[in-house]
Amino acid sequence: MKIKISDLMQDSGVQFGTSGVRGLVSDMTDKVCWTYTTGFLQYLEQQAQLRKGDRVGIAGDLRNSTDRIMRAVFAAITDAGFNPLNCGNIPSPAIALYGLYKSIPTIMVTGSHIPEDRNGIKFNTAQGEILKNDEQGIRDQLVEVPEYRFDANDRLTNDFKLPPLTVEAKEHYIQRYLQFFPTSCLDGMHIGLYEHSSVARDCLKEILQGLGAKVTSLGRSDRFVSVDTEAIRPEDIELASEWAKQYSLDCIISTDGDGDRPLVSDEKGNWLRGDVAGILCANYLGADIVVTPVSSNTAVEKCGYFKMVIRTRIGSPYVIEAMNDADKFGITVGYEANGGFLQHNEIILLGRSLSPLPTRDAVIVPLAILALTHQHQSISQLLETLPKRYTASDRLKDFPTELSQSLLKRFDSGDTTKDLQDSEKMFSEISGQPISIDRTDGQRITFDNNEVIHLRPSGNAPELRCYNEAASPERVQQLNSKCMKILKQWKRSTID
C-alpha cells in the first residue's frame, strides 16, 4: 500500500506544526510514525543527503508514549536500510548538535511542552532542523507501506527493541558548555534546578556543578509535567517564589519537556520572560545581528546593543532562514519569545570557542545570564539595565483553529481604516487608539500609547495565544488578563 505524506497528515490528524509533526498519542500509531519517518528518509535520499548504510541518530523525551514511538522510528530506519543510533533520553538540542558534529541526520521524539496525551517527532538534517522547503519535500513523498509490518490496529507486528544506548551525544552536549565558559565561573552561586520531567534535568545539573555552582534539585517528577515557558502555570510561579525564599537562591533554572526552551528566574523567584532572557544572552555572546519573531519584546531594538534586529514569523524555521541570510553582516544569533536560543556562527569569547547550534537551545541562556551577573550584584539588577518594556502572554485551550481564523479575519478585510476601527471596537475599553496592524504572523495591533495586543493561533495545537506589551509589569498583566476575558466572551458568543 502506498501512502502520500500529505494525505497521511489529513487522514491521521498528525500534522506539521512550527517545528516537526505533532498529534494526539492515540493518533500517532506505529504505522503513522513509521510512515512519517520513512518519508523523511526518502526525502534525504532524493536530496543526496543520505545513502544506504548511513547512520541516523534517534533520541526522545520522558513522556510515557515516547519509547513506543522511538521503536517505530527505529523500525523505519532499519527497514529503509540505514543504521540507527540510540542516543537515549536527551534534550532536543543535544541530538541536533550531535547530528551537526557527526554530519548525520537525527530524529527527536518529543511533544515539547504540550500535554502528555500528545507527542511529536522533530526531524533534523545533517545541517540542522528541517526548514519549510524540507517540510514540503517530505509532504510530497509517496511511501510504500508493507502490509506485513503492521497489524489491524496499526501496531508493529515485530517486537522491535531499541539498539544499545550510546552516551556520546549527551557527553558532547555537556562538554560544549564546560569547555566554553570559564572554569569555576559559577563558584559561590547557589542555583535551584526545577527538574520536573524535563529531559534536560540531568545534563543541566552536571553542567552547573561542573562550572562550580551549588545546585539544589527541586520538583523532580516521575510523571510528565506540561511546562510551557510562554504560558507559565500559576503553580510554577508560586513554587519559584517559595523556593527562592526557602533556599536563598541566586536563581532558579528549568526548561520545557524537551530542553529547548529555558526558564530562568531572578533571586526572588520571578521568572524572566524568554524574549528578555534572549536579549541578555545575545549581549553576553557579543552578537551583531539578532533575529527574533514579531512577537518578541521591543526592548531588543530599544537597548541599542546590536547592529541589526530582524523580525520574522513565529517559529524556529523562519528564524533560521533569516539567520542564514543575515550572517554576512556579522555574528548572528536568534531567539524566540519562548526563550529558545539559536546560534548561527562560531563564537570566540575569552579565547574559548562555542560551535554553532542553529536550533533552539535552553542551556546557553541561563549560563550567559549568570556570567553577566559578575558585572552586577543580582539578576534583578541586571534587568534594570534594559529599557522598560514588559510582555505577557497566555493561551486559550480548546480553541479550534477555524474559530481562531474567523477571529483574525475581523481585522483583515483589506481596508486598513476599517480594520483599525474593528480593533478599536473590540479592545476600546482596555487600551488606546489602534494605529497599526502587523500581519507577519497573526494580528499584532499597536496602540498610540505603545501598548500591543497580538493574537495568533498555535501552530501545533487547538489553542489561541495572546501576546501583550506595555510599559510596566503590572499594566501588561492587567492588559493580558483583560484581553483573555474579551477573547473568552467572544468565543462563547460565537459558539452560542
C-alpha positions, 0 to 999 in steps of 0.5 A: 500500500502506498501512502502520500505524506500529505494525505497521511497528515489529513487522514491521521490528524498528525500534522506539521506544526512550527517545528516537526509533526505533532498529534494526539498519542492515540493518533500517532500509531506505529504505522503513522510514525513509521510512515512519517519517518520513512518519508523523511528518509526518502526525502534525504535520499532524493536530496543526496543527503543520505545513502544506504548504510548511513547512520541516523541518530534517534533520541526522545523525551520522558513522556510515557508514549515516547519509547513506543514511538522511538521503536517505530522510528527505529523500525523505519530506519532499519527497514529503509536500510540505514543504521540507527543510533540510540542516543537515549533520553536527551534534550532536543538540542543535544541530538541536533548538535550531535547530528551537526558534529557527526554530519548525520541526520537525527530524529527527536521524539518529543511533544515539547511542552504540550500535554502528555496525551500528545507527542511529536517527532522533530526531524533534523538534517545533517545541517540542522532542523528541517526548514519549510522547503524540507517540510514540503519535500517530505509532504510530497513523498509517496511511501510504500507501506508493507502490509506485513509490518503492521497489524489491524490496529496499526501496531508493529507486528515485530517486537522491535527493541531499541539498539544499545544506548550510546552516551556520546551525544549527551557527553558532547552536549555537556562538554560544549558548555564546560569547555566554553565558559570559564572554569569555576565561573559559577563558584559561590552561586547557589542555583535551584534546578526545577527538574520536573520531567524535563529531559534536560534535568540531568545534563543541566545539573552536571553542567552547573556543578561542573562550572562550580555552582551549588545546585539544589534539585527541586520538583523532580517528577516521575510523571510528565509535567506540561511546562510551557515557558510562554504560558507559565502555570500559576503553580510554577510561579508560586513554587519559584517564589517559595523556593527562592525564599526557602533556599536563598537562591541566586536563581532558579533554572528549568526548561520545557519537556524537551530542553529547548526552551529555558526558564530562568528566574531572578533571586526572588523567584520571578521568572524572566520572560524568554524574549528578555532572557534572549536579549541578555544572552545575545549581549553576553555572546557579543552578537551583531545581528539578532533575529527574533519573531514579531512577537518578541519584546521591543526592548531588543531594538530599544537597548541599542546593543546590536547592529541589526534586529530582524523580525520574522514569523513565529517559529524556529524555521523562519528564524533560521532562514533569516539567520542564514541570510543575515550572517554576512553582516556579522555574528548572528544569533536568534531567539524566540519569545519562548526563550529558545536560543539559536546560534548561527556562527562560531563564537570566540569569547575569552579565547574559548570557542562555542560551535554553532547550534542553529536550533533552539537551545535552553542551556546557553541562556541561563549560563550567559545570564549568570556570567553577566551577573559578575558585572552586577550584584543580582539578576534583578539588577541586571534587568534594570539595565534594559529599557522598560518594556514588559510582555505577557502572554497566555493561551486559550485551550480548546480553541479550534483553529477555524474559530481562531481564523474567523477571529483574525479575519475581523481585522483583515478585510483589506481596508486598513481604516476599517480594520483599525476601527474593528480593533478599536471596537473590540479592545476600546475599553482596555487600551488606546487608539489602534494605529497599526496592524502587523500581519507577519504572523497573526494580528499584532495591533499597536496602540498610540500609547505603545501598548500591543495586543497580538493574537495568533493561533498555535501552530501545533495545537487547538489553542489561541495565544495572546501576546501583550506589551506595555510599559510596566509589569503590572499594566501588561498583566492587567492588559493580558488578563483583560484581553483573555476575558474579551477573547473568552466572551467572544468565543462563547458568543460565537459558539452560542 
